[in-house]
């Protein structure tokens, strides 16, 4: 039996289209600081007066001298499903609750402020049940990326300040994917197990890919007052390119229980237990043995511009526009070390925009109430809505506030809800050379996606 070596590498293509778990496009995350989340992320022109400004506008100066600390996490509960056109069967996702941390420390002395931040601007969790037909694209996908940013901001005039710093990124990926027996070639050029009656979506193995990488970039910001009641801010976060040059691919066999009842001339005698034959592919020199993989995932650049208005007593109103350069996520290489041929995955992502609104009302003793709303367009085109990325337009509504606990210590808390309209998509892989129109024709059902987010932050100034 000649076993087609495509199964050694097609599974890895899926990791390059990883889905989001929360409130930004594609695999972006914005849940960085509870105050920022409660104000709809509209905090570039009127940043929260805490250390999270290191990310949201690194040019912002803390209002008070001394040391300020902010630490916390966003808890994200995601639900999604896929309903198949042909059977109307509904498959629910099985995504574990994600906890996304953030930690910032900032120190102001005179006209300068020095700080450092640890945050997660990109990440995902995607997981489906064992019965999901799309598990051959992805059973589980995980992307965890942490940025560390030293920061320096400086007050250049009474009303204007600038700042920024280098960004050090560390990213890990994991993908678990089922392998379909029916599409594997028994004899070249194109005789497959499907030709011998093996049903489509017959799983005979699972692939697991794990890798990690480092990347480097920068975050810059400018903030100032353009009048007594109006503030303006601009921030830019650079693209970071993660090269996973030493990823590990491993495989495990799934028993099919298939026995050929009659002789298939030139292929299998009657009584052949197919699992026994397939087991050889997972050992020795078989095609499905451990191997190394190289690939690259670009975390796109961001640009955000915002205005803040403080003309109402004890109130801040803000609006921001955000742009993310997702076109950098259009064509992605997969390079297997050894005999497997290289591949390029066509994603055709679009650059995206979002609009964000926030409001904060401050009360006595440091208490505050905050509201926010944000809307963002989908980064993925209709032909690239997959089990890995059931991407769609989304809207977010937020409510939160601040509660002083004791001297210098404040608790920020926020609840946010993500709403999506749903989107048609596919469960099958897009093959090499397939046009966008052909890929769109693979769409075979509808995805839904929503999430609840709870964020808590403690901040302390001294």
C-alpha positions in Angstrom: 0.0 0.0 0.0 1.3 3.5 -0.9 0.3 5.9 1.8 -0.1 9.5 0.6 2.2 11.8 2.5 -0.1 14.7 2.4 -1.5 13.6 5.7 1.9 14.5 7.2 1.4 18.2 6.7 -2.2 19.3 5.8 -3.3 19.3 9.4 -0.7 22.0 10.3 -2.3 24.5 7.9 -5.1 24.9 10.3 -3.1 26.6 13.0 -2.6 29.6 10.8 -6.3 30.6 11.0 -6.7 30.7 14.7 -10.0 32.1 16.1 -10.6 34.8 18.7 -12.1 34.2 22.1 -13.2 37.7 22.8 -13.8 41.2 21.8 -11.5 42.1 18.8 -11.3 40.9 15.3 -9.7 37.5 14.3 -7.5 36.4 17.2 -7.2 39.8 18.8 -7.9 40.6 22.4 -8.7 44.0 24.0 -9.5 42.9 27.5 -6.5 44.8 29.0 -7.5 46.5 32.2 -11.1 46.6 33.7 -11.4 50.3 33.4 -10.6 50.3 29.7 -13.0 47.4 29.1 -15.9 49.1 30.9 -15.4 52.2 28.7 -15.6 50.3 25.5 -11.8 50.5 24.9 -12.3 54.2 24.1 -9.3 55.2 26.2 -6.7 56.5 23.8 -7.8 60.1 23.9 -8.9 60.0 27.5 -7.0 57.1 29.1 -7.9 55.6 32.4 -5.9 57.2 35.2 -4.0 54.0 36.0 -1.0 52.1 34.8 -2.8 50.3 32.0 -2.1 53.5 29.9 1.3 51.9 29.2 -0.6 49.8 26.6 -3.6 52.0 25.7 -1.5 55.2 25.3 2.1 54.9 26.3 2.4 58.7 25.9 0.0 59.4 28.8 1.5 60.7 32.0 0.1 59.5 35.4 -1.8 62.4 37.0 0.1 61.9 40.3 3.8 61.5 41.1 4.9 58.3 42.7 4.3 54.6 42.0 1.1 53.1 40.6 0.3 49.4 40.2 -2.5 47.7 38.3 -3.1 43.9 38.1 -6.0 41.6 37.3 -7.5 39.4 34.7 -10.4 39.0 32.3 -12.5 35.8 32.6 -14.0 34.9 29.2 -16.7 32.4 28.7 -17.2 31.7 25.0 -20.1 29.8 23.4 -20.3 28.8 19.7 -21.9 26.3 17.5 -22.3 25.1 13.8 -25.5 24.0 12.2 -25.1 21.9 9.1 -27.3 22.7 6.0 -27.8 19.1 4.9 -28.9 17.6 8.2 -29.8 20.6 10.4 -27.6 19.0 13.0 -26.2 21.4 15.5 -22.7 21.0 16.9 -21.7 22.9 20.0 -18.2 24.1 20.8 -16.5 22.9 24.0 -14.4 25.9 24.8 -12.9 26.1 28.3 -13.2 29.4 30.2 -10.2 31.5 29.5 -8.4 33.7 32.1 -6.4 36.5 30.5 -4.0 38.4 32.9 -2.7 41.9 32.9 -0.1 43.6 35.1 1.3 47.1 34.9 3.7 49.2 37.1 4.4 52.9 36.5 6.4 55.5 38.3 6.2 59.2 37.7 8.9 61.7 38.9 8.8 65.2 37.5 8.2 65.3 33.8 9.1 61.6 33.2 7.4 58.4 33.9 8.9 54.9 33.8 7.0 51.7 33.7 6.6 48.2 32.5 3.5 46.2 31.4 2.6 42.5 30.8 -0.5 42.0 28.8 -2.2 39.7 26.2 -3.2 41.6 23.0 -3.6 38.4 20.9 -4.8 34.9 21.9 -7.5 32.2 21.5 -9.1 29.1 22.6 -11.1 26.9 20.2 -12.4 23.4 21.0 -15.0 21.1 19.5 -16.6 17.7 20.5 -15.5 14.3 19.1 -18.5 14.1 16.9 -18.0 17.4 15.1 -17.4 16.9 11.4 -15.1 19.9 11.4 -12.6 18.2 13.7 -10.7 17.4 10.6 -9.9 21.1 10.3 -9.6 21.6 14.1 -10.5 19.6 17.2 -8.6 22.0 19.4 -6.6 25.1 18.8 -4.8 27.3 21.3 -2.7 30.4 20.9 -1.3 32.2 23.9 0.8 35.3 23.3 2.1 37.6 26.1 3.7 41.0 25.5 6.1 42.6 27.9 6.6 46.3 27.4 9.1 48.6 29.2 7.9 52.2 28.8 9.1 55.7 29.1 6.8 58.7 28.8 7.8 62.4 29.0 5.9 65.6 29.3 7.1 67.9 26.5 4.9 70.9 27.3 2.2 71.7 29.9 -0.4 70.0 27.7 1.4 67.4 25.7 3.3 64.2 26.4 4.8 61.4 24.4 6.0 57.9 25.2 6.7 54.4 24.1 8.8 51.4 24.5 10.0 48.1 23.0 7.6 45.1 23.0 8.9 41.6 23.7 6.5 38.9 22.7 6.4 35.2 23.5 3.8 33.0 21.8 2.9 29.3 22.1 0.5 27.4 19.8 -1.2 24.0 20.0 -3.4 22.3 17.5 -5.2 19.0 17.7 -6.8 17.8 14.4 -8.4 14.5 13.3 -7.2 12.9 10.1 -9.7 11.6 7.5 -9.0 8.1 6.1 -11.3 8.4 3.1 -9.2 11.1 1.5 -5.8 9.2 1.9 -4.3 7.8 -1.3 -3.9 4.1 -1.5 -2.3 4.1 -4.9 -1.1 7.0 -7.1 -2.2 9.1 -8.6 -5.6 9.4 -7.0 -7.0 6.1 -5.8 -8.2 6.7 -2.2 -9.7 4.7 0.6 -13.0 6.5 -0.3 -12.9 4.5 -3.6 -13.0 1.3 -1.6 -16.1 2.3 0.3 -14.6 4.1 3.3 -17.0 6.8 4.4 -16.1 10.4 4.4 -15.1 11.8 7.8 -13.8 8.4 9.0 -11.1 9.2 11.6 -8.1 7.0 11.8 -5.7 9.3 13.6 -5.1 12.5 15.3 -2.3 15.0 14.9 -1.0 17.3 17.6 1.3 20.3 16.9 3.0 22.4 19.6 5.5 25.2 19.2 6.7 28.5 20.6 8.4 31.6 19.4 9.7 35.0 20.3 9.2 38.3 18.5 10.0 42.0 19.0 8.3 45.3 18.2 7.3 48.6 19.8 4.3 50.6 21.2 4.2 54.4 20.8 1.8 57.1 22.0 1.0 60.8 22.0 -1.5 62.5 24.4 -2.5 66.1 24.9 -5.2 68.7 25.6 -6.4 70.6 22.6 -8.6 72.9 24.8 -9.8 73.1 28.3 -12.4 70.3 27.9 -11.0 68.3 25.0 -8.2 65.7 24.9 -6.6 63.9 22.0 -4.6 60.7 21.9 -2.9 58.5 19.3 -1.2 55.1 19.8 0.5 52.7 17.4 1.5 49.1 18.2 3.8 47.5 15.6 3.4 44.2 13.9 5.2 41.3 15.5 6.2 38.2 13.4 6.5 35.0 15.3 8.7 32.3 13.5 7.9 28.9 14.9 11.1 27.3 13.6 11.1 24.2 15.9 7.5 23.1 16.3 6.8 19.5 17.1 4.2 17.4 15.2 3.1 14.1 16.7 0.4 11.6 15.8 -1.8 9.0 17.5 -3.9 6.2 15.9 -7.7 6.1 16.2 -9.1 2.6 15.6 -11.7 2.4 12.9 -12.8 -1.3 13.3 -13.0 -1.6 9.5 -12.6 -5.2 8.1 -12.9 -5.7 4.3 -15.4 -8.6 3.9 -14.4 -9.4 0.3 -11.2 -9.3 -1.6 -10.3 -6.0 -3.4 -8.1 -7.1 -6.3 -4.6 -5.6 -6.2 -5.3 -4.0 -2.8 -6.7 -6.0 0.1 -7.6 -9.7 0.6 -10.9 -10.6 2.2 -10.8 -10.3 6.0 -8.2 -7.6 6.0 -8.2 -5.7 9.3 -7.5 -2.2 8.2 -6.3 -0.9 11.6 -3.5 -3.4 11.5 -2.2 -2.0 8.2 -2.7 1.6 9.3 -0.7 1.0 12.5 2.5 0.8 10.5 2.1 4.4 9.5 2.5 5.5 13.1 5.8 3.7 13.8 9.3 3.3 12.3 9.5 5.0 8.9 5.8 5.5 8.6 4.4 8.8 7.3 2.7 9.6 10.6 5.8 9.7 12.9 7.1 12.6 14.9 8.6 15.5 12.9 9.6 19.1 13.0 7.6 22.0 11.4 8.4 25.6 10.6 5.7 28.3 10.2 5.0 32.0 10.8 2.1 33.9 12.4 2.1 37.6 12.1 0.4 39.5 14.9 -0.8 42.6 13.0 -0.1 46.3 13.7 -2.7 48.5 15.4 -3.4 52.2 15.1 -5.9 53.9 17.4 -7.0 57.6 17.6 -9.3 59.0 20.3 -11.0 62.1 21.7 -12.1 62.7 25.2 -14.5 65.3 26.6 -14.6 66.5 30.2 -16.8 69.5 29.9 -19.5 67.9 32.1 -18.7 68.0 35.8 -17.2 64.7 37.1 -17.8 63.1 33.7 -15.6 61.8 30.9 -17.0 61.0 27.5 -14.8 59.4 24.9 -14.8 58.1 21.3 -12.0 56.1 19.6 -11.4 54.8 16.1 -9.2 51.6 15.8 -7.5 50.2 12.7 -5.9 46.7 12.6 -3.7 45.6 9.7 -5.0 42.1 9.2 -3.9 42.0 5.5 -0.6 40.8 6.9 -2.5 37.6 7.6 -3.2 36.8 3.9 -0.8 34.1 2.7 1.1 31.9 5.2 3.9 29.4 4.6 4.2 25.9 6.1 7.6 24.3 5.9 8.0 20.7 7.0 11.5 19.5 7.7 12.1 16.4 5.6 10.4 15.0 2.5 7.0 16.6 2.9 6.4 19.5 0.4 6.0 23.0 1.5 2.6 24.6 1.5 1.1 28.1 1.5 -2.3 28.7 3.1 -4.4 31.4 1.5 -6.4 33.4 4.1 -7.1 36.7 2.3 -7.8 38.6 5.5 -8.9 42.2 5.3 -7.7 45.2 7.3 -10.4 46.1 9.8 -11.9 49.1 11.6 -13.8 49.5 14.8 -15.6 52.4 16.6 -15.6 52.6 20.4 -17.5 54.8 22.8 -17.1 55.2 26.6 -18.5 57.2 29.5 -17.4 57.5 33.1 -19.2 59.3 35.9 -17.3 59.9 39.1 -18.8 60.1 42.6 -17.6 60.9 46.0 -14.9 58.9 47.8 -13.4 57.7 44.4 -16.4 55.6 43.3 -17.2 55.6 39.6 -19.7 54.2 37.1 -18.7 53.4 33.5 -20.5 52.4 30.3 -19.1 51.3 27.0 -20.0 50.2 23.5 -17.8 48.9 20.6 -18.5 47.5 17.2 -15.9 45.9 14.9 -16.0 44.4 11.4 -14.9 40.8 10.6 -11.3 40.4 9.5 -12.1 37.1 7.6 -13.8 37.0 4.3 -16.8 34.7 3.8 -14.7 32.0 2.3 -12.5 31.8 5.4 -15.0 31.2 8.1 -13.9 27.9 9.5 -14.0 25.8 12.8 -10.7 27.5 13.7 -12.1 30.9 13.0 -15.9 31.3 13.0 -15.2 35.0 12.5 -18.0 37.5 12.1 -18.9 41.1 12.8 -19.4 41.8 16.5 -20.8 44.3 18.9 -19.9 44.7 22.6 -21.8 46.3 25.5 -20.1 47.0 28.8 -20.9 48.2 32.3 -18.5 48.6 35.2 -17.2 50.8 37.9 -14.6 51.5 40.6 -14.9 50.9 44.3 -12.3 52.1 46.8 -11.4 49.5 49.4 -9.0 51.3 51.7 -6.2 53.9 51.5 -4.8 53.8 47.9 -6.4 50.5 46.9 -9.2 50.5 44.4 -11.2 47.6 42.8 -12.3 48.0 39.2 -14.9 45.5 37.9 -16.6 45.1 34.5 -19.1 42.9 32.8 -19.2 42.8 29.0 -21.4 40.9 26.5 -20.4 40.1 22.9 -23.2 40.0 20.3 -22.7 38.6 16.8 -25.2 38.1 13.8 -23.9 34.7 12.9 -22.0 33.8 9.7 -22.1 31.1 7.1 -18.9 29.0 6.9 -17.3 25.7 6.0 -15.9 22.6 7.8 -13.7 21.3 4.9 -10.2 22.4 4.0 -9.5 24.8 1.1 -7.2 22.9 -1.3 -4.2 24.4 -3.0 -5.1 26.4 -6.1 -8.7 26.8 -5.2 -10.1 30.2 -6.0 -12.0 32.4 -3.5 -15.3 31.6 -5.3 -14.5 27.8 -5.1 -13.7 28.1 -1.4 -16.9 30.1 -0.8 -18.8 27.2 -2.4 -17.5 24.9 0.4 -19.6 26.8 2.9 -22.1 24.2 4.3 -23.7 25.7 7.4 -23.9 28.5 9.8 -21.8 29.5 12.8 -22.9 31.4 15.8 -20.6 32.9 18.5 -21.2 34.9 21.7 -19.3 35.5 24.9 -19.6 36.8 28.5 -16.6 38.6 29.9 -15.9 39.4 33.6 -12.9 41.6 34.4 -11.4 42.5 37.8 -8.4 44.8 38.4 -6.8 46.0 41.6 -4.9 49.2 41.5 -2.8 50.8 44.1 -1.0 54.1 44.2 1.7 55.2 46.7 
